[in-house]
């Protein structure tokens, strides 16, 4: 079973078909590309800030380990662990980057693969969507946007804790 989070850009098109082509499906699960070659994954996804943070952290981590005189193998092993963590958290990293840029989470869908998830999403989303996204033509106020950001951060933290509890419970 695969889980995808669906995101909509901040400035949505008026037409439903244009809106549908702008949606982004973010896989919530392990990413082999992100684990094996995180630099390429960051570049492909357009996560420039995250790439800089990764490279800076890797440089500081490597320098710190070598400055302490620890084995070079330990440095490589530690970087491998960081890469595996990035592989597991790839969806969370991409979702956080989208939300930081103003993208809005629309829905979460499950299915056997990406195609099934997209089909399930569009079966329920298209009939429910109005012809124009905002009949009033007004956007959110600054207070509403701040409340939305904090609610999103709280929801992401709660989801992460719940996933961790389910993972620990599954192993017990």
C-alpha positions in Angstrom: 0.0 0.0 0.0 1.4 3.4 -1.0 0.3 6.7 0.5 0.5 10.0 -1.3 -0.1 13.5 0.0 -1.6 15.9 -2.6 -0.6 19.6 -2.7 -2.0 22.5 -4.6 0.1 25.7 -5.4 -0.6 29.0 -3.7 -1.9 30.7 -6.9 -4.3 28.2 -8.3 -5.8 28.4 -11.8 -9.5 29.1 -12.2 -10.2 26.1 -14.5 -10.4 22.6 -12.9 -8.2 21.0 -15.6 -5.5 23.6 -15.1 -5.7 23.1 -11.4 -5.4 19.3 -11.9 -2.2 19.7 -13.9 -0.6 21.9 -11.2 -1.2 19.4 -8.3 1.8 17.6 -6.8 1.7 14.1 -5.4 4.3 13.5 -2.7 5.0 9.9 -1.7 4.9 9.3 2.0 7.4 6.5 2.4 11.0 5.4 1.7 12.7 6.9 -1.3 15.6 4.8 -2.7 17.0 7.7 -4.8 17.0 10.0 -1.7 18.8 7.4 0.3 21.4 6.4 -2.3 22.2 9.8 -3.9 20.5 12.5 -1.8 22.2 15.3 -3.8 20.6 14.2 -7.0 17.3 13.7 -5.3 17.4 17.3 -3.8 18.3 18.7 -7.3 15.5 16.7 -9.1 12.9 17.9 -6.6 14.1 21.5 -6.7 14.9 21.5 -2.9 17.8 24.0 -3.1 17.7 25.1 0.5 17.5 21.5 1.8 20.5 20.6 -0.5 22.6 23.4 1.0 21.7 22.3 4.5 22.6 18.7 3.7 25.9 19.6 2.2 26.7 22.0 5.0 25.8 19.4 7.7 27.8 16.7 5.9 30.8 19.0 5.7 30.6 20.0 9.3 30.0 16.4 10.4 33.0 15.1 8.4 35.3 17.9 9.6 34.2 17.4 13.2 34.9 13.7 13.1 38.2 14.1 11.4 39.2 16.9 13.9 38.5 14.6 16.8 40.8 12.0 15.2 38.2 9.3 14.9 38.5 6.7 12.2 37.6 7.7 8.7 35.4 4.7 8.4 33.2 6.1 11.2 32.7 9.3 9.2 31.5 7.3 6.2 29.3 5.1 8.3 27.7 8.2 10.0 27.1 9.8 6.6 25.5 6.6 5.4 23.1 6.6 8.4 22.2 10.3 7.5 21.5 9.2 4.0 19.2 6.4 5.1 17.3 8.8 7.4 16.9 11.1 4.4 15.5 8.2 2.4 12.9 7.5 5.1 12.0 11.2 5.6 12.1 12.2 1.9 8.3 12.7 1.7 8.3 14.8 4.9 11.2 17.0 3.6 9.4 17.6 0.3 6.1 18.3 2.0 7.7 20.8 4.4 9.4 22.5 1.5 6.1 22.8 -0.5 4.2 24.1 2.6 7.0 26.6 3.3 6.5 28.0 -0.3 2.8 28.4 0.3 1.5 25.1 -1.2 -1.7 23.9 0.4 -2.3 20.2 1.3 -5.5 19.1 -0.4 -5.8 15.4 0.4 -4.1 12.1 1.3 -4.8 9.1 -0.8 -3.8 5.4 -0.7 -3.5 2.7 -3.3 -1.4 0.0 -4.8 0.7 2.4 -6.9 0.9 6.1 -8.0 -1.6 5.6 -10.8 -4.2 4.1 -8.6 -3.7 6.9 -6.0 -4.1 9.6 -8.7 -7.2 7.9 -10.1 -8.8 7.6 -6.6 -8.0 11.2 -5.9 -9.4 12.6 -9.1 -12.5 10.5 -8.8 -13.5 12.2 -5.6 -11.9 15.6 -6.2 -13.1 16.6 -9.6 -16.9 16.4 -8.9 -16.6 18.2 -5.6 -14.5 21.1 -6.9 -16.4 24.3 -8.0 -15.9 25.9 -11.4 -13.9 28.7 -9.8 -11.7 28.3 -6.7 -12.9 31.5 -4.9 -16.2 33.1 -5.7 -15.4 35.9 -3.3 -12.0 36.7 -4.9 -10.4 37.5 -1.6 -7.4 35.6 -0.2 -6.6 34.7 3.4 -5.7 37.5 5.9 -2.2 37.5 7.5 -3.7 36.2 10.7 -5.4 33.3 8.9 -2.2 32.5 7.0 -0.2 32.4 10.3 -2.9 30.2 11.9 -2.8 27.9 8.9 1.0 27.6 9.1 0.9 26.8 12.8 -1.9 24.3 12.3 0.1 22.7 9.5 3.2 22.5 11.6 1.2 21.0 14.5 -0.5 18.5 12.2 2.9 17.4 10.7 4.4 16.9 14.2 1.3 14.9 15.4 1.4 12.8 12.2 5.2 12.1 12.7 4.6 11.1 16.3 1.7 8.8 15.3 3.8 7.2 12.6 6.6 6.6 15.1 4.1 5.0 17.6 2.7 2.8 14.9 6.2 1.7 13.8 7.2 0.9 17.4 3.9 -0.9 18.0 4.4 -3.0 14.9 7.8 -4.1 16.0 6.8 -5.0 19.5 
